Amino acid sequence: MEDLLTINDFQLSGRVEPCYENGACLFHPAGEKGRHHLAAWLSHLFLCANSGPGIPSQSFLFLRNKIFRLNKVGNAESILGELLNLYWKGLHEPLPFFPESAWVYASQLRKKPDDEAFAREKALGRWLSETDRPAEGDECLDPYFGLAFRNCDPFANTDFFLYARRVYGPLLDCEEEIRNA
């Protein structure tokens, strides 16, 4: 049976699995990537927005060498609504949001809140290898990003930094690393 959730003009349906007594568990047998945190975050928000008796309010993200816990989010519907609005906007115009570079920016900014220049530099390094030559895994090589942002510097648009904070900021507020192997 699927859960149904209506937020703004959006209808979401789905099921967060596997879900155990202590919470939902998401597994990615790979190194840490922004997209893994984002997938866990979206599932966790859906779970929290549908919380009721017998439904756990925390989730766990298991990566190759780390485990993260996502704690209960009281305003899950509001956060999901904001993310859905960004999604809708992205269906109508290219959004300068690149999950890996945005993750690096937001997490570095969280570690050093007074050093935004450092966080921007690290995000740019994730977008394009620090050698200034594209290398496998660089987001600048993604054909869809290339099509949407060709002939321009996507980091010149300050919206990238705004979207990175809007998407990953609330996630970083409720996520904690509980094991680093």
C-alpha positions in Angstrom: 0.0 0.0 0.0 1.3 3.4 -0.9 1.2 6.6 1.1 -0.4 9.7 -0.4 0.6 13.2 0.4 -0.8 16.5 -1.1 1.4 19.6 -0.8 0.4 22.8 -2.6 -0.7 21.6 -6.1 1.4 18.5 -6.0 0.3 15.0 -5.1 3.0 12.6 -4.0 2.6 8.9 -3.6 5.1 6.3 -2.6 6.5 4.1 0.0 9.7 4.5 2.0 11.4 1.1 2.1 13.0 -0.7 3.9 11.5 0.8 7.0 12.2 -0.9 10.3 11.2 -0.2 13.9 14.1 2.2 14.4 13.6 4.0 11.1 14.0 3.9 7.3 17.3 2.6 6.0 18.8 3.7 2.7 21.9 1.9 1.3 24.4 3.1 -1.2 27.5 0.9 -1.4 29.6 3.7 -2.7 31.5 6.7 -1.5 29.8 9.8 -0.2 27.9 11.7 -2.9 25.5 14.7 -2.7 22.9 12.8 -4.7 22.9 10.0 -2.0 22.2 12.5 0.7 19.5 14.2 -1.4 17.7 10.9 -2.1 17.8 10.0 1.6 16.6 13.5 2.4 13.6 13.3 0.1 12.6 9.9 1.4 13.0 11.1 5.0 10.9 14.2 4.4 8.1 12.0 2.9 8.3 9.7 5.9 8.2 12.6 8.4 5.3 14.2 6.5 3.3 11.0 6.7 4.3 10.2 10.3 1.7 8.8 12.6 1.4 6.0 15.1 3.9 3.3 14.5 5.8 5.2 11.9 9.4 5.9 12.8 10.6 9.5 12.6 14.3 8.9 11.7 16.2 7.5 8.8 19.6 6.1 8.2 21.9 6.5 5.2 24.5 3.8 4.9 27.4 4.5 2.6 30.5 2.5 2.0 32.5 4.0 4.9 29.9 6.2 6.8 26.5 6.1 8.4 24.3 9.1 8.8 21.2 9.6 10.9 18.4 12.0 9.8 16.5 13.1 12.8 12.8 14.0 13.0 11.8 17.1 10.9 8.8 19.0 12.3 8.2 21.0 9.2 8.7 18.3 6.6 5.7 19.3 4.5 6.9 22.9 4.3 10.4 21.8 3.2 9.0 19.4 0.7 6.8 22.2 -0.6 9.8 24.4 -1.2 11.7 21.6 -2.9 8.6 20.9 -5.1 8.5 24.5 -6.1 12.1 24.4 -7.1 11.4 21.2 -9.1 8.5 23.0 -10.8 10.7 26.0 -11.6 13.3 23.6 -13.0 10.8 22.1 -15.4 10.3 25.6 -16.9 13.8 27.0 -16.9 17.3 25.6 -16.2 18.2 25.9 -12.6 21.8 26.3 -11.8 21.8 23.4 -9.3 24.4 20.7 -9.6 23.9 18.1 -6.8 27.6 17.3 -6.2 29.0 20.8 -6.4 26.1 22.1 -4.3 26.7 19.4 -1.7 30.4 20.3 -1.5 29.5 24.0 -1.2 26.8 23.6 1.5 28.7 21.1 3.6 31.9 23.2 3.5 29.9 26.3 4.4 28.5 24.3 7.3 32.0 23.4 8.5 33.4 26.9 8.1 30.4 29.4 8.1 32.7 32.4 8.1 34.6 31.3 5.0 32.2 31.4 2.0 35.1 32.0 -0.4 36.6 28.6 0.6 33.2 26.9 0.2 32.8 28.4 -3.3 36.3 27.4 -4.2 35.7 23.8 -3.2 32.4 23.7 -5.1 34.1 25.0 -8.2 36.7 22.3 -7.7 34.0 19.7 -7.7 32.5 21.2 -10.8 35.8 21.2 -12.6 38.9 19.4 -11.5 41.4 21.5 -9.7 43.7 21.0 -12.8 41.3 23.2 -14.8 40.9 20.3 -17.2 37.7 18.2 -17.1 38.2 14.7 -15.6 35.9 11.8 -15.3 33.2 12.5 -12.7 33.3 16.3 -13.0 29.8 17.7 -13.2 30.9 20.0 -16.0 31.0 17.0 -18.2 27.4 16.1 -17.7 25.8 16.4 -21.1 22.5 17.8 -19.7 24.3 20.5 -17.6 26.5 21.2 -20.7 23.4 21.8 -22.9 21.6 24.0 -20.3 24.6 26.1 -19.4 26.9 26.1 -22.4 28.8 29.3 -23.2 28.3 30.6 -19.6 29.8 30.2 -16.2 27.1 28.7 -14.1 28.9 29.8 -10.9 28.7 33.5 -12.1 25.0 33.2 -11.4 24.6 33.6 -7.6 21.4 31.5 -7.7 23.6 28.4 -7.6 24.7 29.3 -4.1 21.2 30.2 -3.1 19.8 26.9 -4.3 22.6 24.9 -2.7 21.7 26.5 0.7 17.9 26.1 0.2 18.2 22.4 -0.8 21.0 21.2 1.5 20.8 23.6 4.4 17.8 22.0 6.1 19.2 18.6 5.4 22.5 19.5 7.1 20.4 20.9 10.0 18.9 17.4 10.8 21.6 15.1 9.6 24.4 13.7 11.8 27.2 11.4 11.1 27.1 8.5 13.5 29.9 6.4 12.2 33.0 7.0 10.0 34.8 3.8 9.2 
